[in-house]
């Protein structure tokens, strides 16, 4: 699957496609996305992909979705009405540990260092995790191995990082 993004002229998109390797063809996947977006984030837990974040027309979309390969479902938004939490951002990194998705860093006005956990069982965003101790960044590469998340490279303004951080879930 591939989707969202922008054209060479920076026109943002909300298109989504599925590649069929047997037929060597791409099929359109209809989405319920409320907004187009570039620099969105995604992670996969079990048999569901989760998609959110990004940037479009000077706005940070608040909608967040899961997709099981057949049906899209709207999940808990990235920002609540009472401003208790706000995960709207672009160019964030993600990884999965167990049954939780993690969103780290990204950019919204400034480059961020926060770490958020999504619990699909309770549909809650939780921020009771250590933020990246230093070097807030956007556009980093991230992945997980067993019970640890890894974050490497990325940038903050014109500074490009070449370090790697390990995240171990403690809560």
DRENPALUM-876412 format. One line per 4 residues: number of its first residue (from 1); for each residue x negated, y negated, z negated of C-alpha. Coordinates in Angstrom, 1 decimal, m for minus. Layout:
N
NUM) X,Y,Z | ...
***
This chain:
171
1) 0.0,0.0,0.0 | m1.1,m3.5,0.7 | 0.7,m6.8,0.3 | 0.9,m10.5,m0.5
5) m2.0,m12.7,0.3 | m2.5,m15.5,2.8 | m3.2,m16.1,6.5 | m6.4,m17.7,7.8
9) m4.6,m21.1,7.7 | m3.7,m20.4,4.0 | 0.0,m19.7,4.6 | 1.0,m17.5,1.6
13) 2.8,m14.2,2.1 | 5.1,m11.8,0.3 | 4.9,m9.0,2.9 | 4.2,m5.5,1.7
17) 3.2,m2.5,3.8 | 2.6,1.2,3.4 | 0.1,3.1,5.4 | 1.0,6.6,6.8
21) m2.2,8.4,7.3 | m0.5,11.3,9.2 | 1.0,9.0,11.8 | m1.8,6.4,11.6
25) 0.9,3.7,11.3 | 1.9,0.9,8.9 | 5.5,0.7,7.6 | 7.1,m2.4,6.2
29) 8.1,m2.1,2.5 | 10.9,m4.5,1.5 | 10.3,m6.3,m1.8 | 12.4,m8.3,m4.1
33) 9.6,m10.9,m4.7 | 11.0,m14.3,m5.6 | 7.8,m16.0,m4.5 | 5.1,m15.6,m1.9
37) 1.6,m15.4,m3.5 | m2.1,m15.3,m2.9 | m4.6,m13.9,m5.5 | m2.0,m11.7,m7.2
41) m3.0,m8.9,m9.6 | m1.9,m5.3,m9.7 | m2.5,m2.1,m11.7 | m1.1,1.4,m11.6
45) 0.1,3.4,m14.7 | 1.2,6.9,m14.0 | 3.3,6.9,m10.8 | 4.2,3.2,m10.9
49) 2.3,0.2,m9.5 | 2.8,m3.2,m11.2 | 2.4,m6.5,m9.3 | 2.5,m10.1,m10.5
53) 0.6,m13.3,m10.8 | m1.0,m15.3,m8.0 | m0.5,m18.8,m6.6 | 1.8,m20.4,m4.1
57) 2.4,m24.0,m3.2 | 0.9,m25.4,m6.4 | 3.0,m23.0,m8.5 | 2.2,m19.9,m10.5
61) 4.9,m17.3,m10.0 | 6.4,m15.9,m13.2 | 8.0,m12.8,m11.7 | 6.5,m9.4,m12.3
65) 7.5,m6.0,m10.7 | 7.0,m2.3,m10.8 | 7.2,0.0,m7.8 | 7.5,3.8,m7.9
69) 7.0,4.3,m4.1 | 10.7,4.0,m3.4 | 12.3,1.4,m5.6 | 11.1,m2.0,m7.0
73) 12.2,m3.0,m10.5 | 11.9,m6.4,m12.1 | 9.8,m6.2,m15.3 | 9.2,m8.7,m18.1
77) 8.3,m12.1,m16.6 | 4.7,m13.4,m17.0 | 6.1,m16.4,m18.9 | 8.9,m16.7,m21.4
81) 11.4,m19.6,m21.6 | 10.3,m20.6,m25.1 | 6.6,m20.8,m24.1 | 5.6,m18.0,m26.6
85) 3.4,m16.5,m24.0 | 2.2,m17.4,m20.5 | 0.3,m15.0,m18.2 | 0.8,m17.0,m15.0
89) m2.5,m17.1,m13.3 | m4.4,m16.2,m10.1 | m7.5,m14.1,m9.4 | m7.2,m12.2,m12.7
93) m8.8,m8.8,m13.1 | m6.9,m5.6,m14.3 | m7.6,m2.2,m15.6 | m5.6,0.6,m17.2
97) m6.3,2.4,m20.5 | m3.9,5.2,m21.3 | m0.3,4.0,m20.7 | m1.2,0.3,m20.9
101) m2.2,m2.3,m18.2 | m4.6,m5.0,m19.1 | m4.9,m8.4,m17.4 | m8.2,m10.3,m18.0
105) m9.3,m13.8,m17.1 | m8.2,m15.5,m13.9 | m7.5,m19.1,m13.3 | m4.7,m21.6,m14.1
109) m6.0,m25.2,m14.0 | m9.2,m23.8,m15.7 | m10.9,m20.5,m15.7 | m9.5,m18.2,m18.4
113) m11.0,m15.6,m20.8 | m7.9,m14.2,m22.3 | m7.0,m10.5,m22.4 | m3.3,m9.4,m22.2
117) m1.9,m5.9,m22.5 | 1.4,m4.7,m20.9 | 3.3,m1.9,m22.5 | 5.7,m0.5,m19.9
121) 7.6,1.6,m22.6 | 8.6,m1.5,m24.5 | 8.2,m4.0,m21.5 | 6.2,m6.3,m23.8
125) 3.2,m8.5,m23.1 | 0.8,m8.4,m26.1 | m2.3,m10.7,m26.6 | m3.6,m9.3,m29.9
129) m6.9,m8.4,m28.2 | m10.2,m10.0,m28.1 | m10.7,m12.5,m25.4 | m13.8,m12.2,m23.2
133) m16.4,m13.4,m25.8 | m18.2,m15.7,m23.3 | m18.3,m16.5,m19.6 | m14.6,m16.9,m18.7
137) m14.2,m15.8,m15.1 | m11.9,m15.3,m12.1 | m12.2,m12.9,m9.2 | m14.2,m10.3,m11.2
141) m14.3,m6.6,m10.3 | m12.6,m4.4,m12.9 | m12.0,m0.7,m13.5 | m11.5,1.8,m16.3
145) m13.2,5.1,m17.1 | m11.5,7.2,m19.8 | m10.7,4.9,m22.7 | m12.8,1.9,m21.7
149) m12.2,m1.0,m19.3 | m15.1,m2.6,m17.4 | m15.3,m6.1,m16.0 | m18.2,m7.2,m13.8
153) m19.2,m10.1,m11.5 | m16.7,m12.9,m10.9 | m17.2,m16.7,m11.0 | m16.6,m19.8,m12.9
157) m16.7,m22.8,m10.6 | m19.9,m22.5,m8.5 | m21.5,m20.2,m11.1 | m21.5,m16.5,m10.0
161) m21.9,m13.8,m12.7 | m23.9,m10.6,m12.4 | m23.2,m9.2,m15.9 | m20.9,m6.4,m17.0
165) m18.6,m6.3,m20.1 | m17.0,m3.2,m21.7 | m13.6,m3.4,m23.3 | m12.6,m0.8,m25.9
169) m9.1,m0.8,m27.1 | m8.9,m1.1,m30.9 | m5.2,m2.0,m31.4
***
